[in-house]
Every structure is written in structure tokens, then in C-alpha cells.
């Protein structure tokens, strides 16, 4: 895990860093550790906030897409019904016209 590796290498470099007169003082080590923890906490807080914003945005987009999909499905159903109704009308008109044609042909013959 790269996050763990970074923290580990930061700690190793901090604890092995030489001060001008030898090892770092205990208070300097503690202050540096506190700064690193604060920095990590701020970075984590930022990343979590970004994740929250992105997930909210994604959820909103999914909701809009779902509503659009439902509306398109309803429109498609209406168009199919209209198409079916018009087809029936045309078939009835054709049948009526064919019957009239047969009746005229019968009167002519």
C-alpha cells in the first residue's frame, strides 16, 4: 500500500535525521509527527469531501438519467399505441374501400 509506505518512509527519515549536534530532540520529533498527522488529516478530509461531492453529483446525474429514461419509455409507449391505433384505422379504411369497390364492380357486372 503506497500510503503506508509513504508514512513509513517519512517516519524512518524523521527518526534517523541528524540534528547539528546529534539526534533530533524529543520535542522536535513530537512536533514533526504532529505536523505530519495534521497534514495527513487535512489531506484525508479534503479527499473525503471531494468523494462526497462527486458521489452527490453522480447520484443527481443518475436520478436525472432515470427520470429521463422513464419519460422516454412513457413516450415510446404512447407512440406505439398511436401507431397501432392508426394502423387499425387504415386497415378499416382499406376494408371499407375494398367493400365499396366490390359493390360497384358487382353493380357494373
C-alpha positions as CSV (number, residue, x, y, z in Angstrom):
1,X,0.0,0.0,0.0
2,X,1.6,3.3,-1.1
3,X,0.0,5.3,1.7
4,X,1.5,3.1,4.3
5,X,4.9,3.1,2.5
6,X,4.9,6.9,2.5
7,X,4.1,7.2,6.2
8,X,6.7,4.5,7.0
9,X,9.5,6.2,5.0
10,X,8.5,9.6,6.5
11,X,8.8,8.2,10.0
12,X,12.1,6.5,9.2
13,X,13.6,9.6,7.8
14,X,12.3,11.7,10.7
15,X,13.7,9.3,13.4
16,X,17.1,8.9,11.7
17,X,17.6,12.6,10.8
18,X,20.6,14.1,12.5
19,X,20.5,17.4,14.2
20,X,23.7,19.5,14.0
21,X,24.7,18.2,17.4
22,X,23.3,14.6,17.1
23,X,19.8,13.1,17.1
24,X,16.7,15.3,17.0
25,X,15.3,16.4,20.3
26,X,12.2,14.6,21.6
27,X,10.1,17.7,21.3
28,X,11.2,18.3,17.7
29,X,10.2,14.7,16.8
30,X,6.9,15.1,18.5
31,X,6.2,18.4,16.8
32,X,7.2,16.9,13.4
33,X,4.9,13.9,14.0
34,X,2.0,16.2,14.9
35,X,2.5,18.2,11.8
36,X,2.6,15.0,9.7
37,X,-0.6,13.7,11.3
38,X,-2.3,17.1,10.8
39,X,-1.2,17.2,7.2
40,X,-2.5,13.6,6.6
41,X,-5.7,14.5,8.4
42,X,-6.2,17.6,6.2
43,X,-5.5,15.6,3.0
44,X,-7.9,12.9,4.1
45,X,-10.6,15.4,5.0
46,X,-10.1,17.1,1.6
47,X,-10.3,13.7,-0.3
48,X,-13.4,12.7,1.6
49,X,-15.1,16.0,0.9
50,X,-14.2,15.5,-2.8
51,X,-15.6,12.0,-2.7
52,X,-18.8,13.2,-1.1
53,X,-19.2,16.0,-3.8
54,X,-18.6,13.5,-6.6
55,X,-20.9,10.9,-5.2
56,X,-23.6,13.5,-4.7
57,X,-23.1,14.8,-8.3
58,X,-23.2,11.2,-9.6
59,X,-26.3,10.4,-7.7
60,X,-28.0,13.5,-9.0
61,X,-27.0,12.6,-12.6
62,X,-28.2,9.1,-12.1
63,X,-31.6,10.4,-10.8
64,X,-31.9,12.7,-13.8
65,X,-31.0,9.9,-16.2
66,X,-33.5,7.6,-14.6
67,X,-36.3,10.2,-14.9
68,X,-35.4,10.9,-18.5
69,X,-35.4,7.2,-19.2
70,X,-38.9,6.8,-17.6
71,X,-40.2,9.8,-19.6
72,X,-38.8,8.3,-22.8
73,X,-40.3,4.9,-22.0
74,X,-43.7,6.6,-21.5
75,X,-43.4,8.5,-24.8
76,X,-42.4,5.3,-26.6
77,X,-45.5,3.5,-25.2
78,X,-47.7,6.4,-26.3
79,X,-46.2,6.3,-29.8
80,X,-46.7,2.6,-30.1
81,X,-50.3,3.0,-29.1
82,X,-50.8,5.8,-31.6
83,X,-49.1,3.7,-34.3
84,X,-51.4,0.7,-33.5
85,X,-54.5,2.9,-33.5
86,X,-53.6,4.5,-36.9
87,X,-52.8,1.1,-38.3
88,X,-56.3,-0.2,-37.3
89,X,-57.9,2.9,-38.8
90,X,-56.0,2.4,-42.1
91,X,-56.9,-1.3,-42.2
92,X,-60.6,-0.4,-41.6
93,X,-60.5,2.3,-44.3
94,X,-58.9,-0.2,-46.7
95,X,-61.5,-2.8,-45.9
96,X,-64.3,-0.3,-46.4
97,X,-62.9,0.9,-49.7
98,X,-62.4,-2.7,-50.8
99,X,-66.1,-3.5,-50.0
100,X,-67.2,-0.3,-51.9
101,X,-65.1,-1.4,-54.8
102,X,-66.6,-4.9,-54.8
103,X,-70.1,-3.4,-54.6
104,X,-69.5,-1.1,-57.6
105,X,-67.9,-4.0,-59.5
106,X,-71.0,-6.1,-58.7
107,X,-73.3,-3.3,-60.0
108,X,-71.3,-3.0,-63.2
109,X,-71.3,-6.7,-63.9
